[in-house]
């Protein structure tokens, strides 16, 4: 059933690469330190919620597949000594012929700075894992060039990262960024060894752990995927995406108890922003002949997943599951 669900996920993604945008953002405090695991919500111009994610271990987040319009990004640092933030983000259609329309989304960077609440001591903030290296200036120059260009021109950014690593083979930031970029572009074979090297330099890097777990998952190296995704979950427990991927990996090795637990944790952390968890839970419940729970998960998916173009396949699956439940009750 997992393979069927994966096919459904692929089937409902938008196919046209034109007229879509992405918001690529970061969250930091006013000292420049990244803030991880805070909920970041995308809203329309009237403040109505559209999507929700959690910032990763480096404070980064992304919303993809957006049409032109006026949006706002809200950050709610619950449990942290910072004030909430709301940033307007207008996404306007572009007709400039120089824009590369071969990419799926046109990226818009957003840097969100959270201000510390008044009368809150700075020591109240959770300690950050600090990692630093003495990087040769020419390698850092290539890395900075990549960081500023990779969202708009991935090929140029990747080329600069490779040059930085040639100059300084143990350059952690370059290894991690290149590895994660290759994962995003589906080049899992080349991404995995780069991320292994990154983790050999900095074994506390949750982003590298997560990306390596995803790469191994896509390469069908499921046990290795579980190992690294579990490391990522231990380092960055508040990231729902880690638990979503863990749920899939456990499902592929038929450890359905752990798969169910991981997917429930994903939804507990991410809420409606992690609606995909419902799809995979439905697959588990169907495999276990818990048909009533399976179709209810799919109905929740339809309710919470925004922007679905075609719901026909999901609705057909719901009908089949209801028929199975009815037949099961007659036995």
C-alpha positions as CSV (number, residue, x, y, z in Angstrom):
1,X,0.0,0.0,0.0
2,X,2.9,2.3,0.6
3,X,3.8,2.2,-3.1
4,X,0.2,3.0,-4.0
5,X,0.2,6.0,-1.6
6,X,3.4,7.3,-3.1
7,X,1.9,7.1,-6.5
8,X,-1.1,9.1,-5.4
9,X,1.2,11.7,-3.8
10,X,3.0,12.1,-7.1
11,X,-0.2,12.2,-9.1
12,X,-1.6,15.2,-7.2
13,X,1.4,17.5,-7.5
14,X,1.1,20.5,-9.9
15,X,2.6,19.6,-13.3
16,X,3.1,23.1,-14.8
17,X,6.5,24.7,-14.0
18,X,5.2,28.2,-14.9
19,X,3.7,30.9,-12.8
20,X,4.7,29.3,-9.5
21,X,6.8,30.8,-6.7
22,X,8.6,29.6,-3.6
23,X,9.3,31.5,-0.4
24,X,12.8,30.5,0.9
25,X,13.4,32.0,4.3
26,X,15.4,31.9,7.5
27,X,14.6,32.8,11.1
28,X,17.2,34.3,13.5
29,X,17.4,36.5,16.6
30,X,18.8,40.0,16.6
31,X,22.3,38.7,17.4
32,X,22.2,36.7,14.1
33,X,21.8,33.3,15.7
34,X,19.6,30.9,13.8
35,X,16.4,29.8,15.6
36,X,15.2,26.3,15.0
37,X,12.0,24.3,15.4
38,X,9.7,27.4,15.5
39,X,6.4,27.1,13.7
40,X,6.3,29.3,10.5
41,X,2.9,29.8,8.9
42,X,2.0,31.1,5.5
43,X,-1.2,33.2,5.3
44,X,-3.1,35.1,2.7
45,X,-3.3,38.8,2.8
46,X,-6.3,38.6,5.1
47,X,-4.5,36.5,7.7
48,X,-6.1,33.2,6.8
49,X,-3.7,30.3,7.2
50,X,-2.6,28.4,4.1
51,X,0.4,26.2,5.2
52,X,2.5,25.7,8.2
53,X,6.0,24.2,8.6
54,X,8.8,24.2,11.2
55,X,12.1,25.9,10.7
56,X,14.9,23.3,10.5
57,X,18.0,23.1,12.7
58,X,19.6,26.0,10.8
59,X,16.5,28.2,11.0
60,X,15.5,27.7,7.4
61,X,12.1,27.1,6.0
62,X,10.4,27.0,2.6
63,X,6.9,27.2,1.0
64,X,6.7,26.0,-2.6
65,X,4.1,25.9,-5.4
66,X,2.6,29.3,-4.7
67,X,0.8,31.4,-7.3
68,X,1.2,35.1,-7.6
69,X,-0.5,37.2,-4.9
70,X,0.0,38.9,-1.6
71,X,1.0,36.7,1.3
72,X,2.3,37.1,4.8
73,X,4.6,34.8,6.8
74,X,3.9,34.5,10.6
75,X,6.4,33.1,13.1
76,X,5.0,32.0,16.5
77,X,8.0,31.3,18.8
78,X,5.9,29.5,21.5
79,X,7.9,28.7,24.6
80,X,10.9,30.9,23.5
81,X,11.7,34.4,24.8
82,X,10.9,36.2,21.5
83,X,7.9,38.2,20.2
84,X,5.9,36.9,17.3
85,X,6.7,38.3,13.8
86,X,4.6,38.9,10.7
87,X,6.3,39.7,7.4
88,X,4.3,40.6,4.2
89,X,5.6,38.8,1.1
90,X,4.2,40.0,-2.3
91,X,4.7,37.5,-5.1
92,X,4.2,39.1,-8.5
93,X,4.1,37.5,-11.9
94,X,7.2,38.3,-14.0
95,X,7.4,38.6,-17.8
96,X,11.2,39.3,-18.0
97,X,12.5,36.9,-20.7
98,X,15.7,36.5,-18.8
99,X,14.0,34.5,-16.1
100,X,14.7,30.8,-16.3
101,X,11.3,29.2,-16.6
102,X,12.7,25.7,-16.6
103,X,12.8,25.7,-12.8
104,X,9.6,24.7,-11.0
105,X,9.4,27.8,-8.7
106,X,10.7,31.4,-8.8
107,X,12.3,31.8,-5.3
108,X,11.7,34.8,-3.1
109,X,14.1,35.1,-0.1
110,X,12.7,36.2,3.3
111,X,14.9,36.9,6.4
112,X,12.9,37.1,9.6
113,X,14.5,38.6,12.7
114,X,12.8,37.8,16.0
115,X,13.0,40.5,18.7
116,X,13.6,39.4,22.3
117,X,10.7,40.0,24.7
118,X,11.2,42.8,27.2
119,X,12.3,41.9,30.7
120,X,13.5,38.4,29.6
121,X,17.0,37.5,30.4
122,X,19.1,36.4,27.5
123,X,20.0,33.2,29.3
124,X,16.4,32.0,28.9
125,X,17.1,31.1,25.3
126,X,18.0,27.5,24.7
127,X,21.7,26.9,24.0
128,X,22.8,26.6,20.4
129,X,25.2,24.1,19.1
130,X,28.2,26.2,17.9
131,X,30.5,24.9,15.2
132,X,33.3,27.0,13.6
133,X,36.2,26.5,11.3
134,X,39.2,28.5,10.1
135,X,38.3,28.7,6.4
136,X,40.7,29.9,3.7
137,X,39.5,33.3,2.4
138,X,39.3,32.1,-1.2
139,X,37.1,29.1,-0.1
140,X,34.9,31.4,1.9
141,X,34.6,33.7,-1.1
142,X,33.3,30.8,-3.2
143,X,30.9,29.7,-0.5
144,X,29.5,33.3,-0.1
145,X,29.1,33.5,-3.9
146,X,27.2,30.2,-3.8
147,X,25.0,31.3,-0.9
148,X,23.9,34.4,-2.7
149,X,23.2,32.8,-6.1
150,X,22.0,29.2,-5.5
151,X,18.3,30.0,-5.1
152,X,18.1,31.8,-8.4
153,X,20.9,30.0,-10.3
154,X,21.4,26.5,-8.8
155,X,24.0,25.5,-11.4
156,X,26.2,28.4,-10.7
157,X,25.8,28.0,-7.0
158,X,26.7,24.3,-7.1
159,X,29.8,25.1,-9.2
160,X,31.0,27.6,-6.6
161,X,30.4,25.1,-3.8
162,X,32.5,22.5,-5.6
163,X,35.3,25.0,-6.0
164,X,35.1,25.9,-2.3
165,X,35.4,22.2,-1.4
166,X,38.4,21.7,-3.8
167,X,40.2,24.5,-2.0
168,X,39.2,23.3,1.5
169,X,38.1,19.6,1.4
170,X,36.8,19.7,5.0
171,X,34.7,22.8,4.6
172,X,31.6,21.8,6.5
173,X,29.2,24.6,5.4
174,X,30.0,23.9,1.8
175,X,29.7,20.1,2.1
176,X,26.4,20.4,3.9
177,X,24.9,23.0,1.5
178,X,26.1,21.1,-1.6
179,X,24.8,17.8,-0.2
180,X,21.4,19.2,0.7
181,X,21.1,21.0,-2.7
182,X,21.8,17.7,-4.5
183,X,19.1,16.0,-2.4
184,X,16.6,18.7,-3.4
185,X,17.5,18.1,-7.1
186,X,17.2,14.4,-6.8
187,X,20.9,13.5,-7.2
188,X,21.0,11.2,-4.2
189,X,24.0,9.1,-5.3
190,X,26.3,12.1,-5.3
191,X,24.6,13.8,-2.3
192,X,25.1,10.9,0.1
193,X,29.0,10.8,0.2
194,X,29.1,14.6,0.6
195,X,26.8,14.5,3.6
196,X,28.8,11.6,5.1
197,X,31.9,13.9,4.8
198,X,30.0,16.8,6.3
199,X,29.0,14.7,9.3
200,X,32.6,13.4,9.7
201,X,33.6,17.1,10.3
202,X,30.5,18.0,12.4
203,X,28.7,15.1,13.9
204,X,26.0,17.3,15.5
205,X,24.7,18.7,12.2
206,X,21.0,17.8,12.2
207,X,20.4,19.2,8.8
208,X,23.0,16.9,7.3
209,X,21.6,13.9,9.2
210,X,18.2,14.6,7.9
211,X,19.3,15.1,4.3
212,X,21.5,11.9,4.4
213,X,18.5,10.0,5.8
214,X,16.3,11.3,2.9
215,X,19.1,10.4,0.4
216,X,19.3,6.8,1.7
217,X,15.5,6.5,1.7
218,X,15.4,7.5,-2.0
219,X,18.2,5.1,-2.7
220,X,16.2,2.3,-1.0
221,X,18.9,1.8,1.7
222,X,16.2,1.8,4.3
223,X,18.1,0.6,7.4
224,X,20.8,3.3,6.9
225,X,18.0,5.8,6.3
226,X,16.3,4.9,9.6
227,X,19.7,5.2,11.4
228,X,20.4,8.8,10.2
229,X,16.8,10.0,10.4
230,X,16.7,8.8,14.0
231,X,19.9,10.7,14.7
232,X,18.3,13.7,13.2
233,X,15.2,13.3,15.4
234,X,17.4,13.1,18.5
235,X,19.2,16.3,17.5
236,X,16.1,18.2,16.2
237,X,13.1,16.6,17.9
238,X,10.7,19.4,16.9
239,X,11.1,18.9,13.2
240,X,7.9,17.2,11.8
241,X,9.6,16.4,8.5
242,X,12.1,14.1,10.2
243,X,9.3,12.0,11.7
244,X,7.4,12.0,8.3
245,X,10.4,10.5,6.6
246,X,11.0,8.1,9.5
247,X,7.5,6.9,9.1
248,X,8.0,6.1,5.5
249,X,11.4,4.4,6.1
250,X,9.9,2.2,8.8
251,X,7.0,1.4,6.5
252,X,9.3,0.1,3.8
253,X,10.9,-2.4,6.2
254,X,7.5,-3.4,7.4
255,X,8.0,-2.1,11.0
256,X,4.4,-0.8,11.0
257,X,4.3,0.0,14.8
258,X,7.3,2.4,14.5
259,X,5.9,3.8,11.2
260,X,2.6,4.6,12.8
261,X,4.3,6.1,15.9
262,X,6.6,8.3,13.8
263,X,3.7,9.5,11.5
264,X,1.6,10.4,14.5
265,X,4.5,12.4,16.0
266,X,4.9,14.2,12.7
267,X,1.3,15.3,12.8
268,X,1.4,16.2,16.5
269,X,4.3,18.5,15.8
270,X,3.2,19.9,12.4
271,X,-0.6,19.9,12.5
272,X,-2.4,20.7,9.3
273,X,1.0,21.7,7.8
274,X,1.9,18.0,7.9
275,X,-1.2,16.7,6.2
276,X,0.9,14.2,4.2
277,X,1.1,12.1,7.4
278,X,-2.6,11.2,6.9
279,X,-1.7,9.6,3.5
280,X,0.9,7.3,5.0
281,X,-1.2,6.5,8.1
282,X,-4.0,5.4,5.7
283,X,-1.6,3.1,4.0
284,X,-0.6,1.5,7.3
285,X,-4.2,1.1,8.5
286,X,-5.2,-0.4,5.1
287,X,-2.4,-3.0,5.4
288,X,-3.5,-3.9,8.8
289,X,-7.1,-4.1,7.7
290,X,-8.2,-1.2,9.9
291,X,-10.3,0.2,7.0
292,X,-12.4,2.6,9.1
293,X,-9.3,4.3,10.4
294,X,-7.8,4.3,6.9
295,X,-10.6,6.2,5.1
296,X,-10.9,8.6,8.0
297,X,-7.2,9.5,7.6
298,X,-7.8,10.2,3.9
299,X,-10.8,12.4,4.6
300,X,-8.6,14.4,7.0
301,X,-6.0,14.7,4.3
302,X,-8.6,16.1,1.9
303,X,-9.7,18.6,4.5
304,X,-6.3,19.8,5.5
305,X,-4.1,19.6,2.4
306,X,-4.4,23.0,0.6
307,X,-4.3,23.5,-3.1
308,X,-5.1,19.9,-4.3
309,X,-5.9,20.0,-8.0
310,X,-7.5,16.6,-8.4
311,X,-9.1,14.7,-5.5
312,X,-10.6,12.0,-7.7
313,X,-8.1,9.2,-6.8
314,X,-8.3,10.0,-3.1
315,X,-12.1,9.9,-3.1
316,X,-12.1,6.6,-5.0
317,X,-9.7,5.1,-2.4
318,X,-12.1,6.3,0.4
319,X,-15.0,4.6,-1.3
320,X,-13.1,1.4,-1.7
321,X,-12.0,1.5,1.9
322,X,-15.6,2.1,3.1
323,X,-16.7,-1.0,1.1
324,X,-13.9,-3.1,2.7
325,X,-15.0,-1.9,6.1
326,X,-18.6,-2.8,5.4
327,X,-17.7,-6.2,4.1
328,X,-15.5,-6.8,7.1
329,X,-18.4,-6.0,9.4
330,X,-20.6,-8.7,7.8
331,X,-18.1,-11.5,8.5
